[in-house]
Amino acid sequence: MLNKLIKNFKLDFFSTLKKILFYPFMYFFDKKRQMKKKILHLNDVEDRFTKIYQSNYWNNDESVSGFGSTVAATENLRSQLTVILEKFNIETILDAPCGDFNWMNLFLKENKLKNYIGVDLVSEMIKKNNENFKNDTINFIKLDIIKDPLPNSDLLICRDCLIHFSYKDIHKFLQNFKNSSIKYLLTTNFYFDKNTDYITKDIITGDHRITDLNSEPINFPKSIFSIKDYDVDNIGTAYMDLFEKSQIDSIKIPKIL
């Protein structure tokens, strides 16, 4: 009888201890899940991204754009981006979305351009960036890359953006790029571990998922230059892949989209 009481006490004790220890994590993820639900229920895409910004959804102290936009996370990207500027004679950059300009600010201090334009859908962020960073060669404008005409530049950087777009909106963006006079596109692409089964998952724009641009239904060609960006545990690696304008022009948009 005594042994049974002791056993039950241990079970109750460790069960309670587990709940106490894991409650903060459970609360955080539940709170994040509820916030995500509220964001995706907003009808307007601009409202969704604005809410993500205002709520610091990615919960990063250095950058509201998330961990991937920290100085540490972009060390290799910044180094290799310098190589791209030299190799492909890049003098002007359109950065879409520019986010809070956290890592790019450091990059431009070390690499002078003739012109840099940062664009984003979030009005508050554009206003703040112009107040803090605008000068003769750096400017920020509010712009929707899915539908608004893209300003001329040598290179469009589109980092960690298409992972937030539905496939339909990805192809709208690509059509918009085709209509521009921009020479190159540098964008996030995922390469998966051999044991990972890639699932062609569609989302509501504003949500996020990893995206293999070389697979259906996007079908990008092979890039002309590739930068290892960051790893995703047990899934694969994100690269920044560079494409010439003619390569993007050759992509056929499925009729279903």
Helices and strands as residue ranges (DSSP letters): H 2-40, H 45-54, G 67-69, H 75-87, E 92-95, H 102-110, E 115-120, H 123-133, E 138-142, E 155-158, G 162-164, H 167-178, E 184-192, E 225-232, E 236-244, H 245-249
